[in-house]
Amino acid sequence: MNNLLSHRTALLRSALVVLTVGALAAVACGGDDSDDATPTEGPTATIQITQGTEAPQATDTDLPSDAPGDGDDLSFTATSATITVDGDTADWSDIDGVTVPMEQIRLDGLDPTQLEDMEIDFEPLDAIDVTLKVATDADNVYVLMEVPDDYDFNPEDHNLAASIAVQFLIDQGADVHMGSPEDDLEESLGVVDMWHWELDCGPGEISGGAGVLGGDDPTCNLDDEYALTPEDREDDGDGDDANAAAENSLIGVWEHTGRAGGEGADGTWIFEMSRPLDTADPQDAQFASGGTMLLALAYFDSDETLEGWTDVGHLTSSYEGWIEVTLP
């Protein structure tokens, strides 16, 4: 994939991106796409739904005063359940999650010297509330992100369709801005894991990189990435650090509730994803029953400009800080 954030070069040039919970950190758009990679057959979506335990109502909690973000940081408890990854939310209906406020990246917090060479060109976007749900079973973690926005999809140009990113903390102390503090994107405070999804495949199709070495998904563009700063974002297995264990076992399916109404129809984007709890890939966050995960979200709106979304103009959950999820 093309390093859409060419981090710092593209991301600083296109601003910041870290879907993942970072004020600029909301997950970048785009990774190192390899056009020469041989597509592999996607995995089959997960099995059947099992009886899950209902999680308590999500609540806002105050984290330490030095935590990233400037809002009330969010926390909730995931549910024990097995989810079929198919773009249908029926098996999530009894699962509680949390409402995540998302707003456009703020550039006023950046070091002025880092803004000098940026080509800033984006339209103001309204803040939105996104629904986030998480479930786990003995083998997998499941993530559902529901985004209220109109339907736009162009299989020839993913900038003209919605895109998302989910970021997870790997190194303690890493910031939600792709591992960096908001005011200095060249300083790394640690490594973060990213699920970065640009829609190159259609609704109902399984995206993901299973069967492909490294973090790339050459067919549908659901990539497994890591970042130290916005300019240092790579597919797992790429970059300066050798990683023989790099892999992409993500699968995802998207849908839109208004798709039958055609382009511009009102509705909600459904992004349903799963991954094994433990991948043995050091560039992945690893999860376990009874543990916690810290994550953040990013959303790229194709209506931002006539050419679609921009790197710098995306919406992020960064300003709420890391979202803390307790695993059952």
WOVENQUI-V695493 format. One record per backbone hydrogen bond with DSSP energy under -0.5 kcal/mol. CO is the residue of the C=O (numbers start at 0). NH is the residue of the N-H. If there is no record, write none. Layout:
co=[CO;CO]
nh=[NH;NH]
This chain:
co=[1;2;4;4;5;5;6;9;12;13;16;17;17;18;19;21;21;24;24;25;25;26;27;30;32;33;36;52;58;60;63;70;72;73;74;75;78;78;79;80;81;82;83;86;87;88;89;91;93;96;97;97;98;99;101;102;104;106;110;110;111;111;114;117;118;127;127;128;129;130;131;132;133;134;135;138;139;140;141;142;143;144;144;145;145;146;146;150;151;153;156;157;158;161;162;163;164;165;166;167;170;174;175;176;178;178;179;180;183;183;185;190;190;191;192;193;193;194;194;195;195;196;197;201;204;206;208;211;214;216;219;219;220;220;222;222;223;224;225;226;228;228;231;233;234;235;239;242;245;249;249;250;251;252;253;254;255;257;258;261;264;266;267;268;268;269;269;270;271;272;273;274;276;279;280;287;290;292;293;294;295;296;297;298;298;299;299;300;304;310;313;314;315;316;317;318;318;321;322;322;323;323;324;325;326]
nh=[3;5;9;10;8;9;8;13;118;15;27;21;26;20;21;25;317;19;26;17;18;17;29;32;34;36;38;79;74;62;66;72;60;323;58;325;80;135;52;82;49;84;85;88;90;91;92;94;95;57;99;131;100;129;127;315;106;109;113;114;114;115;117;119;120;101;129;147;99;145;97;143;78;141;80;276;136;274;134;272;132;146;270;130;147;148;268;263;161;156;159;160;308;198;299;196;297;194;295;192;173;178;177;179;174;188;176;183;180;186;187;169;170;226;167;195;224;165;196;197;222;163;199;204;206;251;211;247;223;220;199;200;197;222;195;224;235;193;233;191;227;231;227;225;237;214;241;245;213;208;209;273;206;271;203;269;258;260;261;264;150;148;256;146;270;254;271;144;252;142;250;140;286;281;283;290;326;324;168;322;166;316;164;300;314;162;301;303;307;313;104;298;102;319;320;69;70;323;294;324;75;325;292;77;289]
